Structure formats: structure tokens, C-alpha cells
């Protein structure tokens, strides 16, 4: 048995950071929607189709991170759909930030 020690910290994020996290989540959901509508699962194809639709006031690497996160969500959705055809459409619920 392996013991793990965890420490809990209280941290209040600033409103600017929360706004950025929410914007990133919305960009991921836009990319997931585009990927499902156009039946895209590869990163390169999704990047070429979704990049013009994303917000221009966000840095470029955040846009590419949102596309990468959406690609992972789409691949997991396709695997789940093969096992269970009644799988619900995916979307990002929690605030996140991938780079």
C-alpha cells in the first residue's frame, strides 16, 4: 500500500483569471461543436476549421490549447459512442486552462 500526503490550500482567484478560464472553456465548447458538426477528429483539420471562429482578443497559444483540449474530448466521445450509441454530446463544464 502506498501512502499519499495531501495539503489543502484556500485560494481565491481574481476576477480576471476567472474570466480567462471561462473564455477558454467557451472556446473549447465552440471547437467541440465544430468537430461534431463537421465530423472532425484530427488536430490539424480541427485547427484549420476552428481557428478562424475563435476570439481574436485571446493569445494564439490559448486558441491552440483550446483546439487540443477539444480534440481530446472528441476522441473520447468517438470511443464512447462505439460502445454505447446513446452517448450524450460532450461539452466542457468545468473551468480549465490548457497550454
Backbone as a ProteinNet text record, in pm:
[ID]
protein_1_A
[PRIMARY]
XXXXXXXXXXXXXXXXXXXXXXXXXXXXXXXXXXXXXXXXXXXXXXXXXXXXXXXXXXXXXXXXXXXXXXXXXXXXXXXXXXXXXXXXXXXXXXXXXXX
[TERTIARY]
84.3	0	89.1	52.6	129.9	56.6	125.3	65.1	89.5	-10.7	-0.7	-40.6	36.1	5.4	-45.9	-155.6	-214.3	-228.2	-214.6	-227.8	-337.9	-428.6	-537.1	-501.5	-518.7	-491.1	-614	-641.7	-751.7	-694.2	-752	-704.3	-823.7	-832.9	-938.2	-879.7	-927.2	-878.4	-934.9	-856.8	-902.2	-1010.8	-1084.6	-1192.5	-1137.1	-1018.7	-958	-923.8	-869.6	-835.2	-960	-1063.3	-1188.6	-1250.4	-1239.1	-1291.1	-1213.1	-1081.1	-998.2	-1031.5	-1049.1	-1083.8	-1218.8	-1314.3	-1445.9	-1439.3	-1360.3	-1343.9	-1279.7	-1181.4	-1115.5	-1213.8	-1296.2	-1397.5	-1495.3	-1535.6	-1626.8	-1560.2	-1430	-1358.6	-1350.7	-1329.3	-1327	-1462.3	-1569.8	-1704.4	-1734	-1685.3	-1702.1	-1630	-1507.2	-1429.7	-1495.7	-1550.7	-1619.9	-1742.7	-1815.9	-1934.1	-1896.1	-1790.5	-1744	-1699.9	-1627.6	-1580.5	-1693.5	-1799	-1912.8	-1993.2	-2015.8	-2094	-2026.2	-1893	-1821.3	-1752.3	-1778.3	-1722.5	-1569.1	-1507.5	-1361.9	-1308.6	-1199.5	-1136.4	-986	-928.3	-784.1	-753.4	-640.2	-599.6	-578.5	-512	-478.7	-603.6	-695.6	-818	-904.4	-914.3	-992.1	-929.1	-797.8	-730.2	-758.3	-755.4	-779	-923.5	-1017.1	-1158.8	-1202.1	-1146.8	-1196.1	-1118.6	-994.5	-911.3	-973.2	-1031.7	-1093.4	-1217.2	-1281.5	-1404.1	-1376.5	-1253.8	-1222.7	-1191.2	-1202.8	-1185	-1043.9	-1035	-905.6	-840.5	-915.5	-856.7	-786.8	-778.3	-706.6	-575.6	-471.8	-342.1	-351.5	-264.6	-269.6	-250	-161.2	-138.7	-255.2	-339	-460.8	-559.6	-566	-654.9	-611.7	-480.7	-430.8	-451	-438.8	-465.7	-611.4	-702.1	-845.2	-874.6	-808.4	-827.6	-774.6	-660.5	-604.5	-692.9	-747.1	-837	-963.9	-1015.8	-1136.8	-1110.1	-990.1	-955.2	-959	-906.2	-911.8	-1053.8	-1136.4	-1277.4	-1348	-1320	-1384.2	-1340.4	-1213.1	-1166.2	-1229.9	-1239.4	-1305.2	-1453	-1515.8	-1656.6	-1675.1	-1587.8	-1598.2	-1580.4	-1487.2	-1468.3	-1592.7	-1646.8	-1765.7	-1886.5	-1894.2	-2006.5	-2004.9	-1885.1	-1876.3	-1930.1	-1903.6	-1950.1	-2098.5	-2142.9	-2280.6	-2334.5	-2418.7	-2468	-2553.2	-2600.1	-2683.3	-2601.5	-2473.6	-2386.6	-2426.9	-2430.1	-2467.6	-2355.8	-2392.9	-2294.3	-2206.2	-2075.9	-1986.2	-1978.3	-1945.1	-1910.3	-1832.7	-1751.9	-1669.5	-1755.1	-1756.7	-1837.3	-1754	-1637.9	-1554.3	-1462.6	-1425.2	-1327.4	-1194.1	-1122.6	-995	-907.2	-777.9	-682.3	-570	-558.8	-450.7	-359.5	-232	-137.3	-40.1
-117.2	0	123.8	222.3	344.2	456.9	525	636.1	766	851.3	980.9	1089.1	1196.1	1308	1422.6	1481.9	1592.1	1713.8	1829.4	1955.7	2035.9	2088.7	2168.7	2316.7	2391.7	2534.4	2610.1	2719.9	2805.5	2915.3	2929	3028.8	3091.3	3220	3291.7	3349.4	3303.5	3352.3	3491.2	3571.3	3705.2	3696	3804	3803.6	3796.6	3852.5	3843.9	3700.4	3626.5	3487	3402.9	3425.3	3350.7	3380.8	3505	3542.1	3471.7	3462.8	3393.6	3245.2	3182.9	3041.5	3014.9	3103.2	3086	3104.9	3201.3	3223.2	3101.5	3042.1	2923.6	2807.3	2789.6	2683.5	2703.8	2827.5	2855.9	2826.5	2857.2	2826.9	2676.8	2600	2453.8	2403.7	2458.3	2414.9	2450.6	2564.5	2601.5	2500.3	2465	2367.9	2230.6	2188.4	2059.5	2060.5	2170.1	2181.5	2173.3	2243.7	2238.8	2097.4	2032.2	1897.1	1797.6	1810.9	1718.7	1748.1	1876.7	1911.6	1866.7	1880.9	1850	1714.3	1636.1	1501.3	1501.8	1585.3	1601.3	1539.6	1464.8	1413	1436.5	1486.4	1509.6	1653.3	1670.4	1800.7	1901.2	1860.2	1952.8	2001.8	1911.5	1950.5	2039.7	2005.2	2087.7	2225.1	2232.2	2361.2	2448.9	2390.2	2470.7	2518.8	2441.1	2479.5	2569.6	2547.9	2619.9	2747.9	2757.3	2872.3	3005.4	3017.5	3145.8	3180.6	3082.1	3106.7	3151.8	3133.7	3165.4	3313.7	3359.6	3500.1	3548.5	3665.7	3723.6	3799.2	3827.2	3901.9	3811.3	3681.2	3584.7	3550.5	3527.2	3491	3362.2	3350.2	3238.8	3104	3095	2964.4	2919.9	3012.8	2972.3	2912.6	2971.7	2917.1	2776.5	2757.2	2624.1	2525	2572.4	2485.7	2443.7	2535.5	2501.9	2399.2	2412	2316.3	2179.5	2176.8	2049.8	1982.8	2061.9	2005.5	1951.9	2024.2	1978.8	1849.9	1836.4	1714	1594.1	1609.4	1500.8	1466	1566.5	1542.5	1469.4	1510.9	1446.4	1301.3	1273.9	1135.3	1047.1	1097.2	1020.5	999.2	1099.5	1087	979.2	975.6	875.5	733.8	716.5	584.6	544.4	638.4	608.2	580	649.4	630.1	490.6	434.4	298.3	196.9	219.1	126.4	144.5	269.5	299.2	405.1	368.4	465.2	577.8	561	664.2	763	772.9	864	1008.7	1090.2	1231.1	1310.5	1419.9	1506.6	1571.1	1579.2	1631.9	1784.2	1839.9	1981	2000.4	2102.7	2129.7	2200.8	2147.9	2204.3	2286.5	2230.8	2295.3	2397.6	2495.1	2593.9	2524.3	2554.4	2489	2581.8	2544.1	2617.4	2522.8	2487.4	2400.3	2482.4	2455.4	2525.3	2426
0	0	0	-80.1	-94.9	-23.7	66.3	139.1	63.7	61.6	-4.4	93.8	94.6	182.2	96.4	135.8	60.7	149.9	89.7	161.8	94.6	172.4	118.1	135.5	28.9	32.6	-13.8	52.3	10.5	-77.2	-196.6	-291.3	-360.4	-355.7	-426.3	-553.8	-666.4	-794.8	-823.2	-893	-928.7	-1036	-1050.3	-1148.7	-1291.3	-1315.6	-1448.6	-1484.1	-1387.2	-1411.5	-1434.7	-1355.9	-1375.1	-1510.6	-1555	-1686	-1797.3	-1782.5	-1880.7	-1885.7	-1768.3	-1763.2	-1829.4	-1807.3	-1867	-2018.6	-2064.1	-2207.9	-2274.3	-2205.9	-2259.2	-2268.6	-2166.4	-2167.8	-2281.9	-2306.1	-2417.4	-2551.2	-2564.6	-2688.8	-2711.6	-2604.2	-2616.8	-2663.1	-2607.2	-2647.6	-2793.3	-2840.3	-2980.8	-3069.6	-3030.8	-3109.6	-3109.7	-2996.3	-2989.1	-3079.7	-3080.1	-3165.1	-3312.7	-3351	-3490.2	-3525.8	-3435.2	-3460.5	-3478	-3401	-3412.3	-3538.6	-3568.1	-3686.3	-3815.5	-3821.5	-3944.5	-3940.3	-3835.6	-3819.4	-3828	-3745.1	-3743.3	-3615.3	-3625.8	-3504.3	-3501.9	-3610.8	-3610.9	-3570	-3506.7	-3454.4	-3567.4	-3672.9	-3781.7	-3854.1	-3882.2	-3951	-3862.7	-3735.7	-3643.8	-3628.9	-3625.4	-3613	-3734.5	-3853.4	-3973.5	-3983.8	-3932.1	-3940.2	-3824.3	-3705.1	-3587.3	-3557.2	-3601.7	-3567.1	-3610	-3731	-3767.7	-3684	-3623.9	-3547.1	-3404.3	-3357	-3217.9	-3201.3	-3077.8	-3044.3	-3077	-3135.2	-3171.5	-3054.9	-2949.3	-2837.7	-2736.5	-2765.2	-2682	-2751.6	-2674	-2730.8	-2812.8	-2912.5	-3006	-2941.2	-2840.1	-2779.4	-2693.4	-2648	-2578.3	-2678.5	-2798.1	-2901.3	-2940.3	-2959.3	-2994.5	-2880.1	-2756.1	-2641.3	-2635.3	-2669.1	-2671.6	-2780.1	-2894.2	-3002.9	-2962.2	-2894.4	-2847.2	-2743.6	-2650.6	-2549.6	-2614.3	-2713.2	-2783.2	-2860.4	-2916.7	-2988.6	-2895.1	-2774.4	-2676.2	-2637.9	-2618.6	-2584.9	-2699.4	-2823.3	-2939.2	-2955.2	-2932.4	-2943.6	-2836.8	-2714.6	-2608.8	-2640.8	-2700.7	-2738.3	-2844.6	-2943.5	-3050.3	-2994.8	-2901	-2838.2	-2760	-2682.8	-2602.6	-2692.4	-2804.3	-2896.7	-2958.1	-2980.7	-3033.7	-2933.9	-2805	-2701.4	-2671.2	-2669.2	-2634.5	-2731.1	-2825.7	-2924.6	-2866.1	-2743.8	-2682.2	-2599.7	-2626.2	-2552.7	-2580.5	-2474.7	-2490.1	-2556.8	-2619.1	-2682.1	-2574.3	-2598.6	-2495.4	-2499.1	-2383.1	-2372.8	-2242.5	-2240.1	-2121.8	-2017.9	-1898	-1790.5	-1692.9	-1656.2	-1555.1	-1618.6	-1537.8	-1582.5	-1599.2	-1707.9	-1732.5	-1813.1	-1817.3	-1898.2	-1934.4	-2060.4	-2111	-2198.7	-2187.6	-2275.4	-2332.9
[MASK]
+++++++++++++++++++++++++++++++++++++++++++++++++++++++++++++++++++++++++++++++++++++++++++++++++++

